[in-house]
Amino acid sequence: MSTERTSTAGSFAPLRRPVFAVLWAATVLGNVGSFMRDVASSWMVTELSASPTAVALIQTAATLPIFLLAIPAGVLSDILDRRRFLIFIQIMLACVSGTLLVLSRTNTLTVEYLVALTFVGGIGAALMGPTWQSIVPELVPRSDLKNAVALNSLGINIARAIGPAAGGLLLASFGASFAYGADVLSYVFVVAALLWWKRPATVDTGLSEQFFGAFRAGLRYAKASRELHVVLLRAAVFFLFASSVWALLPLVARKMLGGTAGFYGVMLGAVGAGAILGAVLLPRMRAKLDADGLVLAASLISAVVMCALSFAPPQWVAVLLMLLLGVGWIIALTTLNGVAQAVLPNWVRGRGLAIYLTVFNGAMAGGSLGWGLIAQELGVPTTLLIGAAGLAVVAFVFHRVRLPTGEADLQASNHWPEPLLSAPVAHDRGPVMVQIEYRIRPEDQPAFLQALEKLSLERRRDGAYAWGITEHTNDRECLMEWFLVESWAEHLRQHQRVSNADADLQSAAIQFHIGPEKPVVHHFLALDMKHARAAAHGAQAAQEPS
């Protein structure tokens, strides 16, 4: 019994920190407004068009910008002041909902306007997603990070429980303009909370990244991170098939179940209520299942719900199914997002999460459009059955691709010594070649090369765009590791990025070194021959007698 109380207390521990609690509450309120807007838009499109493709297009318009822009948004979240950036985004989203309010109030809203404004709202969501998630490590210590991620997911689903039901009620009672107006008002509270948060000023080390350099660094990290690859693969597979129920839910509520706008809001609210229940149960489930077991359970729960909905059950049964769907959805979202957060170091967190969101929303956008087209040809019930069967099959197939544990210590180790310089080096000069000279006994070289292969991924994650190992032609014990970095500034950033886990990889390789001292490190800068000749002539002229 004491273990359960500790687990529950730990789950809500981040709320004891005032800054996290205030911003979390503001986020919940803002998401309530967003869900009011979304339920109004989803229902309005069914009034403006009876086409399943048009209905699914709203989901695509909401998620496609996140697929297209999440990575640039992640770069911006890592190089800009995140607090000011979030305030700008909230004002932008308020303008979108304000425009929808005016159009619906004047009866000039069309499918084209609705899709276009939903797309602009999706741009705001693309900019906000990685930025909002990136501030979490600034608000709580690492020990509370997973619980803070879970609370963020819980907050979204509390909003999902309240927002759609409230939006459906406003929609049915007063019209879409009131739902859009409530969303505009919610942004006022979010902006106020962000203005109240006094974010500590970042220390300027003179190594601030520029957009395109940061963009390349983020892609290099993602390309070299095998742990992130596994998370992205598992997320893509799950959301591609699970998107079918979200894309077709307005048609399920209206055509299959004969529901009104209010009933559709109740269905979405039931999903949120189920997610709250799932979040409460999740700590106990974590004690019995690992991340892979949780994702498998979430997939099977979602598949069962989709299959049951295809038979057009009574409305009260459908609401219970939505509760069950909410449980499965929060388990999958929290587990996959938590693992993604855990495998990313702080310096690239925004970009890494942006790539995760790109895969998530790309799967949702592509899946929604695809399921809408299939429903156009085969009907909604058959499409739901196909989606359910597919989700169950891939859940078992990809269960063997194990998710990372996310237990590595990613705090900066700062154990690399500063490079020795004979003269100051301009930060934009490059590329830079770094060489590390080892002495390894021939019989130890297979094990050393195996350790070095793991280390090569660390070099690439932290900034190297090329890596290799060479051997001396006249000394079998002499091996040279080398890697290339695009500029001197980027190499200095490498010094700051190396984590404690990376330091352990380096120690595993260095233990094979038999030299009297540590491996010798050399730094070489690319030489511009034209300027080098001019400098040499200038130096020669200065030495000549007048």
Buried (B, 14 or more C-beta within 10 A) or exposed (E): EEEEEEBEEBBEBBBEBEBBBBBBBBBBBBBBBBBBBBBBBBBBBBEBBEBBEBBBBBBBBBBBBBBBBBBBBBBBBBBBEBBEBBBBBBEBBBBBBBBBBEBBBEEEBEBEBBBBBBBBBBBBBBBBBBBBBBBBBBBBEEEBBBBBBBBBBBBBBBBBBBBBBBBBBBBBEEBBBBBBBBBBEBBBBBBEBBEEBEBEEEEEEEEEBEEEBBBBBBBBBBBBBEBBBBBBBBBBBBBBBBBBBBBBBBBBBBBBBEBBBBBBBBBBBBBBBBBBBBBBEBBEBBEEBEBBBBBBBBBBBBBBBBBBBBEBBEBEBBBBBBBBBBBBBBBBBBBBBBBBBBBBBBBBBBBBBBBBBBBBBBBBBBBBBBBBBBBBEEBBBEBBBBBBBBBBEBBEEBBEEEBBEBEBEBEBBEEBEEBEEEEEBEBEBBBBBBBBBBBBEEEBBEBBBEBBEBBBBBBBBBBBBEBEBEEEEEEEBBBBBBBBBBBBBBBBBBBBBBBBBBBEBBEBBBEBBEEEEEBEBEBEBEEEEEEEEEEEEEEEEEEEEE
